[in-house]
């Protein structure tokens, strides 16, 4: 996938993760996109390590893995924000 595809995919994953895990993590649209992109990368890495295969395109499995990664990143970000 290209760079802009990952941004779009991260935006979708970040928005869906924010809907699944609402809360007071702070941040706005840009932070949600960044967390979504980071989460998509983390989810892709975790999926590869766990044996789900590589992420090669847009499909439901890739979206699920990206959302799972975004949820992990969003949760960790929320924990870091609370400790401040």
Buried (B, 14 or more C-beta within 10 A) or exposed (E): BEEEEBBBBBBBBBBBBBEEEEEEBEBEEEBBBBBBBBBBBBBBEBBEEEEBEEBEEEEEEBBBBBBBBBBBBBBBBBEEEEEE
